[in-house]
Each structure stands twice: as structure tokens, then as C-alpha cells.
Amino acid sequence: MRKLNTPLSVSSYAIGTAKSKEIFEYPMPLSATWYDFGDIYFDEEEIVEIKKFLRYKFEKDRAYPSVIARQIYKLADEIKSHKPLKEEVTGKTIAELLDLFKKERETFITMIGFMSYRGSVQMGDVLEEEIKDILSYRLAALNKLPLSEKYLETLSVSLHESVIVEERVALLNLSIGFNALSAEDKQARIRQYLDEFEWLSYHWFVGTSPTVLVVQQKILAHAATAQEEVERVTEEKERQERDIETAMTELGLDADEKEVVRQFRAAIFLRTYVKDHINLAAYRLLPILYAIGDQLGIEGPHMPFLTLEEIDSIEKYSATELREKIQSRLNGFSAGLMDGKNTSEGFARPVQASKSTDDTQIKGSPAYRGIVQGRVKVILSPKEQDKLNPGEILVTSMTTPDFLPSMQRAAAFVTDEGGITCHAAIIAREMKKPCVIGTKNATKILKDNDLVEVDAQTGVVSKIAT
């Protein structure tokens, strides 16, 4: 998968993984992962073994996913409760700032331990398999096995509202009556939005804050219809919950099976919730990093291009040495985690060859149903997403939280990878945008500006002759 990252975040994996070993009771530390100029590779054998371990834990203790979920919620509350650090960094020496950084980064590093296949993602995969087994058993008894995919889609609704929905509802509420406000009150609402959601513009320490003008334009765009839109969001959530209750009744699920459904929906929610709170925790560390950089004559936004180890021992480097390290990484870098230790050179990268696929047909699985036509933009890295215009079709290997700006503009999403609980599927359902996932070959067949029809009813993406 391809995603934006920084040396600071990559080098935090080892410590976060060690913490996750304690929390999840994993029998082994993370043995290997590779980051190479945007591409991330995991040790596939380890993924298989961890999945077996999680399934065993779930079979022995059906409450195990809920235990993990409670720890995530508790940690997220700690991250959200951290007070802003902009004032605390004033007047501090580098040594004092480093001590503050070590203290404040604990929640960031701990949340990393819940990320990806070692946390909510892998647990979600285990629970999805359990849901499929339940559906097969129940639908076979009803002689309705062909409806398995339909019921899985119905039950694959996030248990709670994601930050995407929270941000949308907050923006709509701020838009109600906005035009009638005084200039001072308008500025107060804009500031309120920025205080709550400015961090959404950052991913792994990197980003740019939206301007006051941009926020005002977003508010004004909804001012005339905000109340009706809020009501539609509420009605849609209520409809989804009714559909889930109806589905579980039709299937005749017992109490234990309903609890598995709840845990599955929680895992879907946690998949993005964990990553969102990693980004929130990272964003809240920026004032410290910027203050350290300021004293050393280094641009604040460049500080995350140092590793965790380099920042901890930053006083032993000259400003020139630090700038050289940063400059060599700004346009891309490679790093590896081998047997719990970070390395930036000499690591092997065993990447399995992809399976051969039909080079003409684009067929995947519907993640959110609908049919839409539009021009394609193939985005292979978050850094390329500015080229996607409103109403175009986002085609990528897999989305991550840093794809959010282009996902907001896109009319539909098409991905090479992913299943019903992947990031693209979750966000498509939140945004109510047609989405086809797991095509294997969309980024290889489609080119920028191709006119296509995305049929997320059947999972087929077709080129339209022009």
C-alpha cells in the first residue's frame, strides 16, 4: 500500500509495537516492516500468525474484542483531554522541551500499538469471518444463501459516527443562521471549527491548516440548507439502525450472535478511529517540535523528518548535520523495522508477486452502492491528490486518512485492494458515495481522464467510449 509517512512516525513503530505486545498479549514483537518512498510492506507470515492468535483468543474469550475496544476508547479520551501546548513551550530550553516531548508523546506511541493488522484491522478481519460463518449457517437454514452479501453489507455499518460525520454535523450546525450573525460572531464560529477540527488537515505530523477564508466558504456553502442536512444525517443513521435490527430479526440471531455483530461494527469503527487519534496526538505534539526547531534554526514542518532517536539526542548534532539529514528525506526515504529495531539501510524487502489478473475487466466488490459516471484520476500517493477535481472518480490502490481531501471532492472511489471493512469502504458509507473495492487492477488499466461508469451495484467499472 502507498501512504504518506515521516521518519518520526516510522521510527515510533518499534516502541508502539512493544507496548501493543503488552496490551494484546501477543506472543512476539513485530519482526519486520518496510517503508520505501511511500510503499509499506509487512511480513506476511507474521500477519497470518497474529490472525491465528487473535482467532484463538476470540474463541477462548468472546469478550476479548470488547476488552481491546475499551482500552482504545480510554486512550482516545486521554488524547482528546490533553491541553494545547502552544503556551507551555514558551521560554523553555531545548532540554526542557525534550523532556516535555518525551512526556507528551506517550499517548501517541501507545495508540500506534493499536494500529493496523496488529490492532483493530486484524481483529476486524477475524470478526468479519465470524459474521460470514453466522450468515452462512442462518441463511442456509432459511434457504437464502445467495443473500449473504446483502446481509453482510447491511451489518457492516460503523457502530458509532466517525470523525468525518462529526466534522460534517459540526460544520452544518455552525452554518445554521450564519448569514445573520455579526462579523464578530462569525469569526467566533470559524475559530470554534478550527479549534475542533484543524487537526484533520494533518497526517503523521504533516499538513497545512485551513485558512479562515476556506472555513468561511465551507460554512457559507451549507448556510441555506444546513438544518435540512442535519436532519437527513440523523434520519439516515436511524434508518441504518432499523435495517440492522430488521436483518438480525430476519436471520433469527441469538444473543451471542448479536453480540458478535456489535463487536464487528465496533471493529469497523475502530479501524479509522485509531488512525484518527494517532493523527490527533501527533498534531498536538507539533508545538513542541516547532519550538525545538525554532531554537535550532530549523523550519518547524521539517522537524518530523528526523527520527525519534535523533530528536531524543538532538543536542549532539549540529544544525548543519540536522539540515542535511532532513534534506535527504524530504522527497522520500526508506526505513525498516527489523526484530524491533529501526534501520535505514541494508534491509531485505521480500515482496510477493501479485497474482495475474484480467487486464481488461475491472471487477470488484461494492462497498457503497450507486452508479455514477465521471473522469478518472489515478492517485498513487497522497501527494498527488491535488490533481483530482470535484466530481471526478478517485482510483487508487488503497485509501488512508491522508486521502480525505480528494475523497471529499470525488464522485466515487475505486480501489485495487481492500474488503468490506477497509478505509475506503468505511468512508464511502460515511460520505454516501459509490465505491468499488478489491478490483486488483484498476490502477493498471485506468488512466487519467478516462471516462468511466462506476457501477457499485454490481462492482463493475466500465470505460465509456468517447
C-alpha positions in Angstrom: 0.0 0.0 0.0 1.2 3.6 -0.6 0.8 6.2 2.1 2.4 9.4 3.3 4.7 9.0 6.3 7.6 10.6 8.1 10.8 9.3 9.7 9.5 10.4 13.1 6.3 8.3 12.8 8.1 5.3 11.2 10.7 5.3 14.0 7.9 5.3 16.6 6.6 1.9 15.5 9.1 -0.1 17.5 8.1 1.4 20.8 4.4 1.4 20.0 4.7 -2.3 18.9 6.4 -3.2 22.2 3.5 -1.6 24.1 1.0 -3.5 21.9 2.7 -6.7 22.8 1.8 -6.0 26.5 -1.7 -4.9 25.8 -2.7 -7.6 23.3 -0.6 -10.3 24.9 1.0 -11.1 21.5 3.5 -14.0 21.6 6.0 -12.0 19.6 7.1 -8.4 18.8 6.7 -7.0 15.3 9.5 -8.7 13.4 9.6 -6.7 10.2 8.0 -3.9 8.2 9.5 -1.8 5.4 8.7 1.7 4.3 10.2 2.7 0.9 9.3 6.0 -0.6 5.7 5.7 0.2 5.2 2.0 -0.1 4.7 -0.1 3.0 5.4 -3.8 3.2 4.6 -6.1 6.1 5.9 -9.6 7.0 3.0 -11.6 5.6 3.9 -14.7 7.6 3.6 -12.7 10.8 0.2 -11.4 9.7 -1.0 -14.9 9.3 0.3 -16.0 12.7 -1.2 -13.0 14.5 -4.5 -13.6 12.9 -4.4 -17.2 14.2 -3.6 -15.9 17.6 -6.5 -13.4 17.6 -8.9 -16.0 16.5 -7.8 -18.4 19.3 -8.2 -15.5 21.8 -11.6 -14.8 20.5 -12.7 -18.4 20.6 -11.5 -18.8 24.2 -12.9 -15.4 25.3 -15.8 -13.9 23.3 -15.4 -10.6 25.2 -11.8 -10.2 24.1 -12.5 -7.7 21.2 -14.5 -5.6 23.7 -11.7 -5.6 26.2 -9.4 -4.2 23.5 -12.0 -1.7 22.4 -12.4 -0.3 25.9 -8.7 0.3 26.1 -8.7 2.2 22.8 -11.6 4.4 23.9 -9.9 5.2 27.2 -6.7 6.1 25.4 -8.5 8.2 22.9 -10.2 10.1 25.8 -6.7 10.8 27.2 -5.5 12.1 23.8 -8.5 14.4 23.5 -8.2 15.7 27.0 -4.6 16.9 26.6 -4.5 20.6 26.8 -2.9 22.7 23.9 0.8 23.1 24.3 1.3 26.4 22.5 1.7 28.3 25.7 3.7 25.7 27.6 6.6 25.7 25.1 7.2 29.4 25.5 10.5 30.3 27.2 11.7 26.7 27.6 15.2 25.5 26.9 15.8 22.7 24.4 16.4 20.3 27.3 13.1 21.2 28.9 11.3 20.9 25.5 12.8 17.4 25.1 11.5 16.4 28.5 8.1 17.7 27.6 8.2 15.9 24.3 9.0 12.6 26.0 6.1 13.0 28.4 3.5 14.2 25.9 4.3 11.6 23.2 3.3 8.6 25.4 -0.3 8.5 24.2 0.8 8.9 20.6 3.2 6.0 20.8 0.7 3.8 22.7 -2.1 4.4 20.2 0.3 3.3 17.4 0.2 -0.1 19.1 -3.5 -0.4 18.3 -2.9 0.4 14.6 -3.2 -1.7 11.5 -3.1 -5.5 11.4 -1.8 -5.9 15.0 -4.9 -4.0 16.3 -8.3 -3.1 15.1 -7.8 -4.1 11.4 -6.8 -7.6 12.1 -9.4 -8.0 14.8 -12.0 -6.7 12.4 -10.9 -9.4 9.8 -11.4 -12.1 12.4 -14.8 -10.8 13.3 -15.8 -10.5 9.7 -15.0 -14.2 9.2 -17.2 -15.0 12.2 -20.0 -12.9 10.7 -19.8 -14.7 7.4 -19.9 -18.1 9.2 -23.0 -16.9 11.1 -24.7 -15.7 7.9 -23.9 -19.0 6.1 -25.4 -21.0 8.9 -28.5 -18.9 9.3 -29.2 -18.3 5.6 -28.7 -22.0 4.7 -31.4 -22.8 7.2 -33.7 -20.2 5.5 -32.7 -21.4 2.0 -31.4 -17.9 1.2 -27.6 -18.3 0.9 -27.4 -16.0 -2.2 -28.4 -13.1 0.1 -25.2 -13.4 2.2 -23.5 -10.4 0.6 -26.6 -8.3 1.0 -26.8 -9.1 4.7 -23.1 -8.6 5.2 -23.4 -5.1 3.7 -26.3 -4.2 6.0 -24.4 -5.3 9.1 -21.2 -3.6 8.0 -22.2 -0.2 9.4 -19.9 1.5 11.9 -21.2 1.3 15.4 -20.5 4.9 16.1 -20.2 8.1 14.0 -16.7 8.6 12.6 -14.9 11.9 12.9 -15.9 12.5 9.3 -19.5 12.6 10.3 -18.8 14.6 13.5 -17.0 17.2 11.4 -19.8 17.4 8.9 -22.5 17.7 11.5 -20.5 20.3 13.4 -20.0 22.3 10.2 -23.7 22.2 9.4 -24.6 23.3 12.9 -22.2 26.2 12.6 -23.8 27.1 9.3 -27.3 27.5 10.7 -28.1 31.2 10.9 -24.5 32.1 9.9 -25.5 34.9 7.5 -27.5 36.7 10.2 -24.6 36.9 12.6 -22.4 39.9 13.3 -18.8 39.8 12.0 -17.5 39.1 15.4 -19.8 36.1 15.9 -19.0 34.8 12.5 -15.3 34.9 13.4 -16.1 33.1 16.7 -17.8 30.2 14.8 -14.9 29.9 12.4 -12.5 29.8 15.4 -14.6 27.1 17.0 -14.4 25.0 13.9 -10.6 25.4 13.7 -10.2 24.6 17.4 -12.1 21.3 17.0 -11.1 20.2 13.5 -7.9 21.9 12.3 -6.0 18.7 13.1 -7.9 16.8 10.4 -5.7 18.6 7.9 -2.6 16.8 9.3 -1.4 13.2 8.8 1.7 11.8 10.5 2.8 15.3 11.6 2.5 16.7 8.0 -0.2 19.1 6.8 -1.4 22.7 6.3 -4.0 24.4 8.4 -7.1 25.6 6.5 -7.3 29.4 6.3 -10.1 31.4 7.9 -11.4 32.2 4.4 -11.5 28.5 3.4 -13.5 27.6 6.6 -15.9 30.6 6.0 -16.5 29.4 2.4 -17.2 25.8 3.7 -19.8 27.2 6.2 -21.4 29.5 3.6 -21.7 26.6 1.2 -24.2 25.0 3.6 -25.8 28.0 5.2 -29.1 27.8 3.2 -29.7 24.1 3.7 -27.8 23.3 6.9 -30.9 22.4 9.0 -32.3 20.0 6.5 -28.9 18.4 6.0 -28.6 17.8 9.8 -32.0 16.2 9.8 -31.0 13.9 6.8 -27.9 12.8 8.6 -29.9 11.8 11.7 -32.6 10.1 9.6 -30.0 8.1 7.7 -28.4 6.8 10.9 -31.8 5.9 12.3 -32.7 4.1 9.1 -29.4 2.1 9.1 -30.1 1.0 12.7 -33.6 -0.1 11.8 -32.2 -2.1 8.9 -29.7 -3.8 11.1 -32.4 -4.7 13.7 -34.6 -6.0 10.9 -31.8 -8.1 9.4 -30.9 -9.6 12.8 -34.6 -10.5 13.3 -35.0 -12.0 9.9 -31.9 -14.1 10.4 -33.1 -15.2 13.8 -29.8 -14.3 15.6 -29.5 -15.3 19.2 -27.9 -13.0 21.9 -24.4 -14.3 21.4 -24.6 -13.8 17.6 -26.0 -10.3 18.1 -23.0 -9.5 20.3 -20.6 -10.6 17.6 -22.4 -8.2 15.2 -21.9 -5.4 17.7 -18.2 -6.3 18.1 -17.8 -6.4 14.3 -19.4 -3.0 13.9 -17.2 -1.7 16.7 -14.1 -3.0 14.9 -15.2 -1.2 11.7 -15.5 2.0 13.7 -12.1 1.5 15.5 -10.3 1.0 12.2 -10.4 4.7 11.4 -10.9 5.8 15.0 -7.4 4.6 15.9 -5.7 6.2 13.0 -7.6 9.5 13.6 -6.5 9.6 17.2 -2.9 8.8 16.2 -3.1 11.9 13.9 -4.7 14.0 16.7 -2.0 13.0 19.1 0.7 13.8 16.5 -0.8 17.1 15.7 -0.8 18.1 19.4 3.0 17.4 19.6 3.7 19.9 16.8 4.1 23.0 19.1 6.9 21.2 20.9 8.7 20.1 17.7 8.3 23.5 16.2 9.7 25.2 19.3 12.8 22.9 19.3 13.3 23.6 15.6 12.9 27.3 16.2 15.8 27.3 18.7 18.0 25.4 16.2 17.1 27.4 13.2 15.2 24.6 11.5 11.8 25.0 10.0 9.1 23.6 12.2 7.4 21.5 9.5 10.8 19.9 8.7 11.2 18.5 12.3 9.2 15.3 11.7 11.7 14.3 9.1 14.1 13.4 11.9 13.7 10.1 13.6 12.6 9.6 17.2 16.1 8.7 18.2 17.6 11.7 16.5 15.2 14.1 18.3 15.8 12.5 21.7 19.6 13.1 21.2 19.3 16.3 19.1 21.7 18.3 21.2 24.6 16.1 20.0 24.1 17.2 16.4 25.0 20.5 14.8 22.3 22.4 13.0 24.1 21.7 9.7 24.0 17.9 10.3 20.3 18.0 11.1 19.5 20.0 8.0 21.5 17.5 5.9 19.5 14.6 7.4 16.2 16.4 6.8 17.0 17.5 3.2 17.9 13.9 2.2 14.4 12.7 3.3 12.1 15.5 2.2 11.4 14.0 -1.2 11.1 10.4 0.1 13.0 8.0 2.3 13.4 4.3 3.1 13.3 2.8 6.6 12.8 -0.6 8.2 11.9 -2.2 11.4 13.7 -5.4 11.9 13.3 -7.5 15.1 12.0 -4.5 17.0 14.8 -2.2 15.9 14.8 0.6 13.4 17.2 0.5 10.4 17.5 2.8 7.4 19.8 0.7 5.2 20.7 -2.9 4.3 17.3 -4.4 4.9 15.8 -7.0 2.5 12.4 -6.4 1.1 10.7 -9.7 0.2 7.6 -8.6 -1.7 5.3 -11.3 -3.1 4.5 -11.0 -6.7 0.9 -10.1 -7.3 -1.4 -12.6 -8.8 -2.1 -12.3 -12.5 -5.4 -10.6 -13.3 -7.5 -10.0 -16.3 -6.1 -6.8 -18.0 -9.4 -5.7 -19.5 -12.1 -6.3 -16.9 -12.4 -4.2 -13.8 -14.5 -6.1 -11.3 -14.5 -5.7 -7.5 -16.9 -5.7 -4.6 -19.5 -3.0 -3.9 -18.7 -1.1 -0.7 -21.5 1.5 -1.0 -24.0 1.1 -3.8 -24.8 3.5 -6.5 -24.0 4.2 -10.2 -22.0 7.3 -11.3 -20.1 8.4 -14.4 -17.1 10.6 -14.5 -13.5 11.2 -15.5 -10.8 9.2 -13.8 -7.9 10.5 -11.7 -5.4 7.8 -10.7 -3.8 8.8 -7.4 -0.9 6.6 -6.3 0.2 8.8 -3.5 -1.5 11.3 -1.2 0.9 13.9 -2.5 -0.8 13.6 -6.0 -4.3 14.2 -4.8 -4.5 17.9 -5.6 -4.9 16.9 -9.3 -8.3 15.4 -8.6 -11.1 17.9 -9.4 -14.7 17.9 -7.9 -16.9 15.2 -9.5 -14.0 13.0 -10.8 -13.5 9.4 -9.9 -10.7 8.6 -7.4 -8.8 5.5 -8.5 -6.1 4.3 -6.2 -4.5 1.2 -4.7 -5.9 1.8 -1.2 -7.0 4.9 0.7 -5.7 6.1 4.0 -6.7 9.0 6.2 -4.4 11.4 4.3 -6.6 10.8 1.2 -9.5 12.6 2.8 -9.3 15.9 0.8 -9.6 14.0 -2.5 -12.3 11.7 -1.2 -14.4 14.7 -0.3 -14.1 16.0 -3.9 -14.5 12.7 -5.6 -17.8 11.4 -7.0 -16.9 7.8 -6.4 -13.9 5.6 -5.2 -12.3 2.6 -6.9 -9.5 0.7 -5.2 -7.2 -2.2 -6.1 -7.2 -3.6 -2.6 -9.5 -3.8 0.4 -12.5 -5.6 1.8 -15.8 -4.5 3.3 -14.1 -3.2 6.4 -11.3 -1.3 4.6 -10.8 2.5 4.9 -12.3 3.3 1.5 -15.4 1.2 2.3 -15.9 2.9 5.7 -15.5 6.4 4.3 -17.7 5.7 1.3 -20.5 4.6 3.6 -20.0 7.8 5.7 -20.0 10.0 2.7 -22.7 8.1 0.8 -20.5 7.8 -2.3 -20.4 4.8 -4.7 -17.4 2.7 -4.1 -15.9 -0.4 -5.6 -13.1 -2.1 -3.7 -10.7 -5.0 -4.3 -10.5 -4.7 -8.1 -6.8 -5.9 -8.1 -6.1 -4.0 -11.4 -8.0 -0.6 -11.6 -4.8 1.5 -11.3 -3.2 -0.6 -14.0 -6.0 -0.4 -16.6 -7.4 3.1 -16.0 -5.6 6.3 -16.9 -6.2 9.9 -16.0 -9.2 11.4 -17.8 -10.7 8.1 -18.9 -14.5 8.4 -18.9 -15.9 5.5 -16.9 -19.1 4.3 -15.3 -18.7 3.1 -11.7 -21.5 0.6 -11.1 -21.3 0.0 -7.4 -24.4 -2.1 -7.6 -22.6 -4.9 -9.4 -19.0 -4.0 -8.6 -18.1 -3.4 -12.3 -16.1 -0.4 -13.6 -16.5 0.2 -17.3 -14.8 2.5 -19.8 -17.2 4.6 -21.8 -16.2 5.2 -25.5 -15.8 8.8 -26.4 
